[in-house]
Amino acid sequence: MIIINKSGYLKFKNHKFRCALGKSGVGEKKIEGDNLTPKGTYKIIKIYYREDRIRKIKSKIRLRKIEKNFGWCDQSNSKYYNKLISLPNKLSHERLFRKDKIYDIIMVLDYNINPTIRNKGSAIFIHLARKKFQPTKGCIALSKKNLLYLVENISKNTKIKILEN
């Protein structure tokens, strides 16, 4: 079990890592774009990585290389909402193959996945932190070293528990 608390720390086994959370803190996510990190317990459903930037990566969870045409749909009125899509695409999306490094490793949580509820919020990722752990749009962000440690040491049964207190 990975525990994340609103003060910006992630605990896994005997480790405690600093993390960035949503600009609006942790709480009950109600709408796309609210900048909240959703409280609750989640599974990791996929791990994506940039093969050109992350050379040595091992995991007990299947890894998928991020291709240049990967995007994540955040258009809530689309049947592709909160799903991986191919680019170019007219749907509103986030590009996964980015110039900055924050999506060099992405752990996708099962938030609003099955079923997907329109406007409830798209992807909650665990990804790489920006400088000085700047707040996210709702995701969880870690240092590269700490995220690689998690990827190597978790299993498909590892749960993520995000606490509001």
N, C-alpha and C positions, 0 to 999 in steps of 0.2 A: 504494500500500500504506500502510495505517495500522498503526503499531506501538504496542502498549500494553505497558508493562513493570510489574512488580509494585511498583515504587517509586511508582507513581501518576502516570506521565507518558505522554502520547499524542504520538507524532511523526507528522507528515504533511508531506511535502515538506520545506521549510525551517522548519517551525513545530514548536514544542514546547509542549503545553498540559498544565496540571495536570488530573488527573482523580481521581475517587473510584472505588474498587473495592469488591468484596465484603468484608464484615466479617471473613471467614475467609481473605482473601487470594486468590491465584491458584493454581489447581491442577486436578487431575483431578476434575471434578464427578461425584459418585456418586449423589446422592439429592436429591429436592425439599427445599428448605429448608436446605441445608447452608451457605448464605451464601458460597459460593465463586464467583469469577469464573472461568469455564472457560478453561483454556489451549487454544490451537488457532488455526486459521485459518478465518475465517467470511466469508460474503457478507452484504451488506445486502439484505434482501428487500422491505422496505417502509419508508416514512417517513410517520408520522402527525403532525398538528399541530393545535393549537387555533386556529381561524380568528379567534375573538373576542379572542385574546391575542397572536397573531403576525400582524402585518399584512402585512409585506413578506417573502416567502420565495420563493426560486427554487431550483430543483434540476434536474439532468439526470435524476434519478430521479423517477418519478411520485409525487406527494404526495397524501395522502388526509386529508381533514378528520376530526377526531375528533368524533363525534356524542355527545350526552348518554347514549345507551343502549349505548355501547361498553364491553365488558369483555373480559378475557383469562382464559381458563379455566386454573386451576391444580389442578384435580381430576384426579389421575392415572388414576383408573379410568374416566374418561369418554372417549368417542370424540372429544370436543371439546378434550381436554387439549392445552394449548399452542397454542390457536387463538383467534381473535377470536370473541366471542359477543355476542348481544344481551341487554340487561338490561331488565327484571328477569329473573333466572334463579336457579334453586335450586342450580345447580352452584357450587362454590367458585371464586372469581374475584377478579381485581383490576379495579377500576373505572379506565378510562382517562380519563374526563372528571372531573378531580379539582378540589377547592378549592385545594389547594396547587399550585404551578406546575411540579413536577418532570416531569410528562408533557405539558407544553405542546408539546414536540417529542420524538418518539420514533423512533429508528432501530431497526428490528427485525432482529436477526441471525438467521442460519439455524441456530442451535444447537437440537438435538433437534427438528428440524422434519420431515425426510424421510429416514428414517422417524422417527416420534415413539415414543420408548421410555418406557413408564410409569415414574414415579418418578425419572427421570434429571434432572429439572429443567425447569421451564417457561421462559418467555421470558427471553432475555438482550437487554435494550434498551441503547441509548446514549440517555440522557435528561439532563435538567437536574439540576445538583447542588444539594443543600441547602446552607444556610449552612455555611461553614467546611469544605466538602467532606466531610461526614459519610459514613462507609462505607455501602454499599448492601447489598441482599440477594443480590447477585451481578452486578448490572448495572454498567455504566460510566456515570459522570456527569460532565458538563462544565459550564462556565459557559455562559450563554445566548449570549454573543458568540462563543465558540469553537465551540459546536455549530452555530450558524447559518453560520459560516464553512465548516465541514465540509460541511453540507448543500448549500451553494452550489457547492462545489469538487470534490466527489467525483462519480464516475460509477457506473453499474450494475456495472462491472467492478472497482471498488475493493474490495480485500480488507482485512479486519481481522485482524491477527495479535496474539494475546494471549500474552505470554511469561511463563513461570514464574520466570525469572531476571532 
